[in-house]
Amino acid sequence: MKLNTHSFFGSKYFFFSSLYFFGFAAFATFSLDFVFYSQRVGFSNTEIGLIYAVKILMGILFQPLFGFLCDYFRSIRKILVIMCGVAVFLSSGVPLAPTRLSLLVIDFIYTFSVCAFMPLVDSWVSSETVDNKNLSYGTIRLWGSIGFAIIATIYGRITMFMDVAVIYFGRSFFFLILALVLYLNPHEEGAVPVKEKREREKPDIRALFSKKEYWLFFIFIFVFCFPVQSGGQFFPRLLLEMGSTNQTIAMFSTFIAITEIPFFLFVRKLTGRIGPRGLMLTGGAFMTLRLIGFSSAGSIPLLLAANLCFAPYVSLFMPGFFFYSHSIAPKNTRSFTLTSLQGFAMGMAGMLGTFFAGLIVDSRGIRFLYSYGSVMCIIGLLFFIVSSYWLRKKAAP
């Protein structure tokens, strides 16, 4: 069964919007879900920290692998369908696991299976919209914020009186919907049938690694993102220390997701005016303000105000990141370029940043963590400005 490509429900806009809506709904298990569940089944805080470190490492190692496979087969859709099918069974298996060991095995396989899911969706959508005047990345991506806001609100409420394990069954349900949406997609440009005998054009990874633009961008992403992930992971702890609850944390996530929507509407206009670099610099400035706010805010309303800066960061920095990574990617290497930057640069920065963040919190306090983080973001942005100027000057005749 295939959808009519001339109808709205068969259009690319509806298809990609559905991927974002149900994708973010599937990943809307707010940040404390595994912490709560693993504590309930008997894991210690040290064991939980080690588990998270392993999961981050898996994302670093395997995201580029999935990107390479997509480029090699010239089909992101096929890889996503397989991921969804595996995730449906594994997500449901987490709360059904009879022992702690089996729970870890299931959760680690699940992490491996879906670690590149959203990066691949981002790569697919940004590739389709970068040169298509009829499609706007922002108006498609905002549906992910809507899906996240709705489901995070529901999760926040039901986990106040129900077992947190129910989230895993909800996640399985949304992955099933995603599998159906992907299966019914009538066409994917550039896909190469498995049985086709013509030689596939392999991703040109050597050409990518020989580009100065790639490595300068890699350094920028690593330095800038070093404090970003740890800042988000320790934010719930900061809220709890100030008297918040699970429902309040979920409310924060929902409110931020809703706030992202108007910013996404202006992504196309801003991209035309300031380009991908400008988007990243603007979004990066908001992230810096967020961390500065976390280091100094003395009340929950002020923390909420500072946390609002996350919306323009996601809505501006990330689209700029996608578009710029595509602009420096060699032919048929876009997915690998994006997943290598997200896996190696962002992932390694997140893993090391989280490790050092824990040391800083134990020795200097959580407020100092955010002061240090804001300085790191400023250094990263200055490096990006200087390196961009150098590349332009070198390219000038």
Number of C-alpha atoms within 10 A of each C-alpha: 7 10 14 12 13 9 10 12 13 17 16 22 19 13 19 23 20 22 25 25 24 25 24 25 25 25 20 26 21 19 18 15 17 19 15 14 16 18 13 12 12 11 16 13 12 8 13 16 16 12 18 15 16 15 19 19 18 19 23 26 17 21 28 24 16 25 26 24 17 25 24 21 20 23 18 23 20 15 18 24 20 13 21 24 17 19 26 23 17 25 23 20 19 21 19 13 16 10 9 14 10 14 18 15 14 20 21 16 17 21 20 20 24 20 23 25 20 17 21 24 19 23 22 19 23 23 17 18 18 17 10 11 9 9 17 22 24 23 19 25 26 24 25 24 27 22 23 28 25 17 24 27 21 17 22 22 16 14 16 12 8 11 13 20 17 14 26 22 19 21 23 22 19 21 26 20 18 25 21 14 16 18 15 14 19 15 13 14 8 12 16 16 11 8 6 8 8 9 7 12 13 15 25 18 16 9 12 20 14 10 13 13 18 18 15 16 20 18 17 23 23 22 22 27 25 27 28 24 19 23 24 15 14 18 19 20 15 17 18 13 10 12 11 14 15 20 18 18 22 25 18 19 23 24 19 22 24 20 21 25 21 15 19 25 18 16 22 19 12 17 18 10 11 14 16 24 18 18 26 25 21 18 23 26 19 23 29 25 19 24 27 19 22 25 20 15 15 11 11 15 10 14 20 18 14 21 23 22 23 24 24 24 24 21 26 28 23 18 25 26 20 24 21 20 23 20 13 17 23 17 15 20 24 27 31 29 27 25 29 23 25 24 27 22 23 25 26 21 24 26 22 16 22 24 14 16 28 17 13 17 15 11 11 12 13 20 19 16 25 28 17 16 26 25 15 18 25 18 14 21 21 14 18 22 14 10 17 16 12 12 13 10 10 9 8 7 5
